[in-house]
């Protein structure tokens, strides 16, 4: 009985232990299965991430191709099939960022005005003449023997200009024009002489000349000179460097220009013959004779011509709203050099019956020739944008006219061959 009870107890314990071990094994297997599932999910997620990254790369290449920035289809990645696959098709269907076409730049119109002082230079401008020496034989002959010269270089003058520049919408092309007018300062001079003939000279003449005769006289010589010029340009240009405000523009077009000088010269001579003893002149007895001679010469010389022009202009940005502006032009002008001179001469003698009281005359001469002239200019300065559409600037400008008049012909020798003007400028520019 006792053995039976013990056997039954041992069997129960064995069954209980076997049941516990079986339950523990099931639990381990369940946990292992869960871990396997988690690992599979992680591997799947990693694969999806790698595929997503590849698709993003393909999408970027597709967008680049659609924008036209790629010259050819990108080479396939090593180890990757060049044949489109399922994911390639999916990538093609992905949304692509839309790139709007560039906005076309609007047309721009600029207008400017400038002015400033000018100095004139080049070949010397002068006037040679001779004054009468009334202490010698000039008192009788009326021929001058005292050489004099006037420097007629123009004084400080002025120049003003206005112009425009239009850039076509969405284009680097421009059309521009300008008009300039300037005047040099008037230059003048006066010289005079006076005296009485030396009695010893008069006695040496002999020939029945009364010893008591007193010969005296005076002369005044005056001259004035001035010059002016103008030019007009019309050109087509193109931007070649830079953009916006800071561009370099090359241009070509037509230039018309005129250069004019005017000189006025006057000579007034008075000679007096006085004698205490009456002498016979022209059938009458007189104690004195006076002679008045006046000569006025007015000369206008000019060149008017037109021809092709080329040029460059632009701006270089400095700090802030400051910029460095520059321009230069060159042209060959074909035209006519012309000189017109009018001489008015009058003579008066008192008493009037002597040589019928003299008289007067007016003589006009004109000469012209065809010629070519080089016209060039350069200008540079600093400007400041006081407003997005307005700038003011200060610059210095030089204009040159080479062979403006050929002095080989005496009729047109009153104007010098080469002339230039230069001076500071103030300029205001507005754009719309």
C-alpha positions in Angstrom: 0.0 0.0 0.0 2.7 2.3 1.0 4.7 1.5 -2.2 1.6 2.1 -4.2 1.1 5.6 -2.7 4.7 6.5 -3.3 4.5 5.3 -6.9 1.4 7.3 -7.6 3.0 10.4 -6.0 6.1 10.1 -8.2 4.1 9.7 -11.3 2.1 12.8 -10.5 5.3 14.8 -10.0 6.8 13.5 -13.2 3.7 14.4 -15.2 3.7 17.9 -13.6 7.4 18.5 -14.5 6.9 17.3 -18.0 4.0 19.7 -18.5 6.0 22.7 -17.2 8.9 22.0 -19.5 6.5 21.7 -22.5 5.0 25.1 -21.7 8.3 26.8 -21.4 9.5 25.5 -24.8 6.3 26.8 -26.5 7.0 30.2 -25.0 10.6 30.3 -26.4 9.4 29.3 -29.8 6.8 32.1 -29.8 9.4 34.6 -28.9 11.8 33.4 -31.6 9.0 33.7 -34.2 8.3 37.3 -33.1 12.0 38.2 -33.4 12.1 36.7 -36.9 9.0 38.8 -37.9 10.6 42.0 -36.5 13.9 41.3 -38.4 11.9 40.7 -41.6 10.1 44.0 -41.2 13.4 45.8 -40.6 14.9 44.3 -43.7 11.9 45.2 -45.7 12.0 48.8 -44.4 15.7 49.1 -45.2 15.1 47.8 -48.7 12.3 50.3 -49.2 14.5 53.1 -48.0 17.3 52.2 -50.4 14.8 52.0 -53.3 13.3 55.3 -52.3 16.8 56.9 -52.4 17.4 55.5 -55.8 14.1 56.8 -57.0 14.9 60.3 -55.7 18.2 60.2 -57.7 16.4 59.2 -60.9 13.7 61.8 -60.3 16.3 64.5 -60.0 17.9 63.4 -63.2 14.5 63.4 -64.9 13.8 67.0 -63.8 17.2 68.1 -65.0 16.6 66.6 -68.4 13.1 68.2 -68.6 14.6 71.7 -67.8 17.0 71.3 -70.7 20.1 71.7 -68.6 21.5 68.2 -69.5 23.2 67.9 -72.9 22.6 64.2 -73.0 21.1 61.3 -71.0 23.1 60.6 -67.9 25.2 57.4 -68.1 23.8 54.5 -66.1 25.3 53.7 -62.7 27.7 50.8 -62.6 25.8 47.6 -61.9 22.5 49.1 -62.8 20.5 48.1 -65.8 20.1 50.7 -68.5 16.7 49.3 -69.3 13.8 51.1 -67.6 12.4 49.0 -64.9 9.2 49.1 -62.8 10.7 51.7 -60.4 11.9 53.8 -63.4 8.3 53.9 -64.6 7.2 54.8 -61.1 9.8 57.6 -60.9 8.6 59.0 -64.2 5.2 59.4 -62.7 6.4 61.2 -59.6 5.6 65.0 -59.4 8.3 67.2 -61.0 9.0 70.7 -59.7 7.8 73.2 -62.2 10.3 75.8 -63.4 8.7 78.9 -64.8 10.3 80.4 -67.9 12.5 83.5 -67.2 10.6 86.8 -67.1 11.5 88.8 -70.2 13.2 92.1 -69.2 11.2 95.2 -70.0 12.5 97.8 -72.3 14.3 100.7 -70.7 14.5 104.3 -71.7 17.3 106.6 -70.4 17.6 110.3 -70.9 20.5 112.5 -69.8 21.6 116.1 -69.8 25.0 117.5 -69.1 26.9 120.8 -69.2 30.2 122.3 -68.2 33.1 124.6 -69.0 35.5 124.1 -71.9 39.0 125.2 -72.7 40.1 125.3 -76.3 43.5 124.2 -77.7 45.3 122.7 -80.6 47.3 124.6 -83.1 47.9 128.3 -82.1 45.2 130.8 -83.1 46.9 134.1 -83.8 46.8 137.3 -86.0 49.8 139.0 -87.4 49.8 142.7 -88.4 52.0 145.8 -88.8 51.5 149.2 -87.2 52.6 152.4 -89.0 55.6 154.2 -87.6 54.6 157.8 -88.0 58.1 159.1 -87.1 59.5 157.7 -90.3 58.4 157.3 -93.9 55.3 155.4 -92.9 53.7 158.7 -92.1 53.8 159.5 -95.8 53.5 156.0 -97.4 50.9 154.6 -94.9 52.8 151.3 -94.8 53.2 149.7 -91.5 56.7 148.6 -90.3 56.1 147.7 -86.6 55.3 144.0 -86.4 52.8 142.8 -83.9 50.9 139.6 -83.1 47.7 138.8 -81.3 47.2 135.5 -79.5 43.6 134.6 -80.1 43.3 131.3 -78.3 39.7 131.2 -77.1 39.0 132.0 -73.5 36.9 129.7 -71.2 33.7 128.7 -72.9 30.8 126.3 -72.3 29.2 123.2 -73.7 25.8 121.6 -73.1 24.5 118.3 -74.3 21.3 116.1 -74.2 20.9 112.5 -75.2 18.9 109.3 -74.9 19.4 105.5 -74.8 16.7 102.9 -75.3 17.3 99.2 -74.6 14.7 96.9 -76.4 12.7 94.6 -74.2 14.3 91.2 -73.7 17.2 92.1 -75.9 20.8 93.3 -75.5 20.3 95.8 -78.3 20.1 99.6 -77.9 19.4 102.7 -79.9 20.9 105.9 -78.7 21.5 109.5 -79.8 22.9 112.8 -78.6 23.2 116.5 -79.5 26.0 118.8 -78.3 26.6 122.5 -78.7 29.5 124.6 -77.4 31.1 128.0 -77.7 34.6 129.1 -76.9 35.1 132.4 -75.1 35.6 135.4 -77.3 39.1 136.7 -77.6 40.1 140.2 -78.8 42.9 142.6 -78.8 43.7 146.2 -79.6 47.0 148.0 -80.6 47.7 151.5 -81.7 50.5 153.8 -82.7 50.9 157.6 -83.1 53.6 160.1 -83.8 55.0 163.0 -85.9 57.3 162.8 -88.8 60.8 163.8 -87.9 61.6 167.1 -89.8 65.0 165.8 -90.7 63.4 163.0 -92.6 61.1 165.4 -94.3 64.0 167.7 -95.3 65.9 164.7 -96.7 63.1 164.0 -99.1 63.6 167.3 -100.9 61.6 167.6 -104.1 60.0 170.8 -103.2 58.3 169.6 -100.0 57.7 172.6 -97.8 60.1 172.6 -94.9 57.4 174.0 -92.7 55.1 171.0 -93.4 54.2 169.0 -90.3 53.1 165.4 -90.8 51.5 163.4 -88.0 49.2 160.5 -87.7 47.7 157.7 -85.6 46.5 154.2 -86.2 44.3 151.8 -84.2 44.2 148.1 -85.0 41.6 145.8 -83.4 40.7 142.1 -83.8 38.3 139.6 -82.3 38.0 135.8 -82.6 35.4 133.3 -81.5 34.5 129.7 -82.4 31.5 127.4 -81.8 30.7 123.8 -82.7 28.0 121.2 -82.6 27.5 117.5 -83.3 24.7 115.0 -83.5 25.0 111.2 -83.2 22.6 108.4 -83.9 23.8 104.9 -83.1 22.8 101.2 -82.6 24.6 99.4 -79.7 24.8 96.0 -78.1 25.6 94.9 -74.5 28.8 92.8 -74.5 29.8 92.6 -70.9 27.8 92.8 -67.7 24.2 93.2 -67.0 21.7 95.8 -65.6 23.3 99.1 -64.7 26.8 97.8 -65.1 27.3 96.9 -68.7 29.7 97.6 -71.5 28.0 98.6 -74.8 29.6 98.6 -78.2 27.9 100.9 -80.8 28.1 102.1 -84.3 26.2 104.8 -86.2 26.3 108.2 -87.9 27.8 111.5 -86.7 27.2 114.9 -88.2 29.3 117.8 -87.0 30.1 121.5 -87.7 32.9 123.7 -86.5 32.7 127.4 -87.2 35.0 130.3 -86.5 34.5 134.0 -87.0 37.2 136.7 -86.9 36.7 140.5 -87.3 39.5 142.9 -87.9 39.5 146.6 -88.2 42.2 149.1 -89.0 41.7 152.9 -88.6 44.4 155.2 -89.8 44.4 159.0 -89.7 47.2 161.2 -91.3 47.4 165.0 -91.0 49.4 167.4 -93.1 49.7 170.9 -91.7 51.7 173.9 -93.0 51.7 177.6 -91.9 52.2 178.5 -95.6 49.4 177.6 -98.0 50.3 175.1 -100.7 48.6 174.1 -103.9 46.8 170.8 -104.0 44.5 169.9 -106.8 44.2 173.5 -108.0 43.5 174.9 -104.6 45.5 176.5 -101.8 45.2 174.7 -98.5 47.0 174.9 -95.1 46.1 171.4 -94.0 44.9 168.0 -95.3 43.5 165.1 -93.3 43.2 161.6 -94.6 41.1 158.9 -92.9 41.4 155.3 -93.9 39.2 152.5 -92.5 39.4 148.8 -93.3 37.0 146.2 -91.8 37.5 142.5 -92.5 35.0 139.9 -91.5 35.9 136.2 -92.1 33.8 133.1 -91.4 35.4 129.7 -91.8 33.6 126.4 -91.3 33.6 122.7 -91.8 30.4 120.7 -92.1 30.5 117.0 -92.6 29.1 113.6 -91.7 30.4 110.0 -91.5 30.5 106.7 -89.8 31.1 106.5 -86.1 32.0 103.7 -83.7 32.1 103.8 -79.9 32.1 102.1 -76.5 30.5 103.1 -73.2 29.7 101.5 -69.9 29.9 101.5 -66.1 31.9 99.7 -63.5 30.4 99.2 -60.1 32.3 100.6 -57.1 31.2 100.6 -53.5 27.5 101.1 -52.6 25.7 103.2 -55.2 28.9 104.6 -56.7 30.0 103.6 -60.2 32.8 104.6 -62.7 31.4 105.7 -66.0 33.3 105.9 -69.3 32.8 106.4 -73.0 34.8 106.9 -76.2 33.8 107.6 -79.8 35.7 107.9 -83.1 34.4 109.1 -86.5 35.6 110.0 -90.0 33.7 113.0 -91.3 33.4 113.8 -95.0 32.4 117.3 -95.9 33.2 120.8 -97.0 35.7 123.3 -95.7 34.5 126.8 -96.5 35.9 130.4 -96.0 34.0 133.6 -96.7 35.7 136.9 -96.2 34.3 140.4 -96.7 36.5 143.5 -96.7 34.9 146.9 -96.4 37.3 149.8 -97.2 36.6 153.5 -96.9 38.7 156.6 -97.4 37.9 160.2 -96.6 40.0 163.3 -97.5 39.5 166.8 -96.3 39.1 169.2 -97.9 36.8 167.2 -100.1 37.9 168.6 -103.4 41.2 166.8 -103.0 41.0 163.6 -105.0 37.2 164.1 -105.0 37.0 163.2 -101.3 38.1 159.6 -101.9 35.5 156.8 -101.6 34.9 153.2 -100.5 34.5 149.6 -101.7 33.2 146.2 -100.5 34.9 143.0 -101.6 33.7 139.4 -100.8 35.7 136.3 -101.5 34.7 132.7 -101.0 36.7 129.5 -101.2 35.8 125.9 -100.4 37.1 122.4 -100.8 36.1 118.8 -100.0 37.9 117.3 -97.1 37.9 114.5 -94.5 38.2 115.2 -90.8 38.8 112.9 -87.8 36.5 113.4 -84.9 37.1 111.7 -81.6 36.1 112.0 -77.9 36.7 110.4 -74.6 34.9 111.0 -71.2 35.3 109.4 -67.8 34.0 110.1 -64.3 32.2 109.0 -61.1 28.4 108.8 -60.6 26.1 108.1 -57.7 22.6 106.6 -57.9 20.5 108.9 -55.6 17.4 106.9 -56.5 16.9 103.6 -58.3 16.1 105.5 -61.5 18.2 108.7 -61.1 21.9 109.2 -60.9 24.2 112.3 -60.9 27.8 112.3 -62.0 30.9 114.4 -62.6 33.3 113.7 -65.4 36.0 115.1 -67.6 35.7 115.2 -71.4 38.0 115.7 -74.4 36.9 116.3 -78.0 39.3 116.5 -80.9 39.0 117.5 -84.5 42.0 116.7 -86.7 42.6 118.4 -90.0 39.5 120.5 -89.5 41.0 123.0 -92.0 43.9 122.8 -94.4 46.0 126.0 -94.4 47.6 125.3 -97.8 45.0 127.5 -99.4 45.4 131.2 -98.3 41.7 131.7 -98.7 41.0 129.3 -95.8 44.1 129.9 -93.8 42.2 131.7 -91.0 41.3 128.5 -89.2 43.9 126.2 -87.7 44.2 122.6 -88.8 43.7 120.8 -85.5 41.4 121.8 -82.6 40.3 120.3 -79.4 38.2 121.2 -76.4 38.2 119.8 -72.9 36.7 120.5 -69.5 34.7 119.2 -66.6 31.1 118.1 -66.9 28.1 117.6 -64.6 25.5 115.1 -65.8 22.1 113.9 -64.6 20.6 110.6 -65.9 17.1 109.3 -65.5 15.7 105.9 -66.5 12.1 104.7 -67.0 
